Amino acid sequence: MILETIISTIDKSGNVNFAPFGIKKNKNFILISPYIPSKTLNNLTSTKSATVNYTNDAVFFVNSILGKKNFKKKKCKKIKGFFLDGCLAYDEVVVEEIKNDKIRPTFKCKIVESVSNKRFEGLNRAQFSLIEACILATRINFLDTKKLMEELSFLSKPVEKTGGQTEKKLWKKIEKFVSDGIKKKKN
Ligand SMILES: Cc1cc2nc3c(=O)[nH]c(=O)nc-3n(C[C@H](O)[C@H](O)[C@H](O)COP(=O)(O)O)c2cc1C
């Protein structure tokens, strides 16, 4: 199973970076597989640690895609790094093994601390749609435009039906990001 998370890493100077990543979890281990190139990959390689933040709040996913990643953060307990303020829970991890690959290396990370912050208040379909739209936003250049537009239209329905004001505003932003991306692709 793949879990969609927000990963925070730091570079050698201590600057934090947040980015959405799908991870695999098995007991005390987490697998992170970043495509080359990415900042998360560079940071994992140089500092050998990360924080895997669990959240159902789509605002973190959408804003990451829009490049607005100046999220509030707090210091981790066991590793030199930060967790996402407002996340439900997080795992602090250290890299134990790197499986090199020309396209997508895999970092096998050991969980050294697990913290729960907030109660999970239940599933919302609009948030699911927003996270799916974020995935589409990262694939504008690879997916067929017609298929992309169809999927986006399908995903908009749960937002209309089940989203609150926040989800509806986020939807407009990610929809615009995708349609701007499509226009750039055509030109
Ligand atoms: C929900 C979600 C899951 C993602 N999972 C991955 C992943 O597993 N591997 C990957 O390379 N990119 C993944 N991405 C795309 C990265 O978030 C994206 O490439 C990002 O720009 C990397 O940021 P960074 O360069 O700051 O590390 C995912 C995006 C979303 C929205």
The ligand as a MOL file (V3000), in Angstrom:
LIG
                    3D

  0  0  0     0  0            999 V3000
M  V30 BEGIN CTAB
M  V30 COUNTS 31 33 0 0 0
M  V30 BEGIN ATOM
M  V30 1 C 0.4200 12.9510 -3.5330 0
M  V30 2 C 1.7440 13.0430 -4.2280 0
M  V30 3 C 2.6660 11.9810 -4.1370 0
M  V30 4 C 3.9150 12.0500 -4.7550 0
M  V30 5 N 4.7950 11.0000 -4.6570 0
M  V30 6 C 6.0150 11.0870 -5.2380 0
M  V30 7 C 6.9570 9.9980 -5.1380 0
M  V30 8 O 6.7230 8.9720 -4.5020 0
M  V30 9 N 8.1610 10.1630 -5.7700 0
M  V30 10 C 8.4860 11.2910 -6.4610 0
M  V30 11 O 9.5790 11.4020 -6.9800 0
M  V30 12 N 7.5970 12.3200 -6.5730 0
M  V30 13 C 6.3890 12.2420 -5.9830 0
M  V30 14 N 5.5140 13.2790 -6.1020 0
M  V30 15 C 5.9290 14.4850 -6.8380 0
M  V30 16 C 6.8320 15.3610 -5.9630 0
M  V30 17 O 6.0980 15.8720 -4.8530 0
M  V30 18 C 7.3530 16.5270 -6.8010 0
M  V30 19 O 8.1880 16.0370 -7.8040 0
M  V30 20 C 8.0640 17.5720 -6.0090 0
M  V30 21 O 8.2940 18.6610 -6.8570 0
M  V30 22 C 9.3830 17.1470 -5.4060 0
M  V30 23 O 9.7930 18.2220 -4.6130 0
M  V30 24 P 11.2710 18.4930 -4.1320 0
M  V30 25 O 12.1220 18.7500 -5.3670 0
M  V30 26 O 11.1380 19.7160 -3.2770 0
M  V30 27 O 11.7350 17.2780 -3.3770 0
M  V30 28 C 4.2560 13.2190 -5.4970 0
M  V30 29 C 3.3320 14.2840 -5.5960 0
M  V30 30 C 2.0940 14.1940 -4.9810 0
M  V30 31 C 1.1370 15.3420 -5.0980 0
M  V30 END ATOM
M  V30 BEGIN BOND
M  V30 1 1 1 2
M  V30 2 1 2 3
M  V30 3 2 2 30
M  V30 4 2 3 4
M  V30 5 1 4 5
M  V30 6 1 4 28
M  V30 7 2 5 6
M  V30 8 1 6 7
M  V30 9 1 6 13
M  V30 10 2 7 8
M  V30 11 1 7 9
M  V30 12 1 9 10
M  V30 13 2 10 11
M  V30 14 1 10 12
M  V30 15 2 12 13
M  V30 16 1 13 14
M  V30 17 1 14 15
M  V30 18 1 14 28
M  V30 19 1 15 16
M  V30 20 1 16 17
M  V30 21 1 16 18
M  V30 22 1 18 19
M  V30 23 1 18 20
M  V30 24 1 20 21
M  V30 25 1 20 22
M  V30 26 1 22 23
M  V30 27 1 23 24
M  V30 28 2 24 25
M  V30 29 1 24 26
M  V30 30 1 24 27
M  V30 31 2 28 29
M  V30 32 1 29 30
M  V30 33 1 30 31
M  V30 END BOND
M  V30 END CTAB
M  END
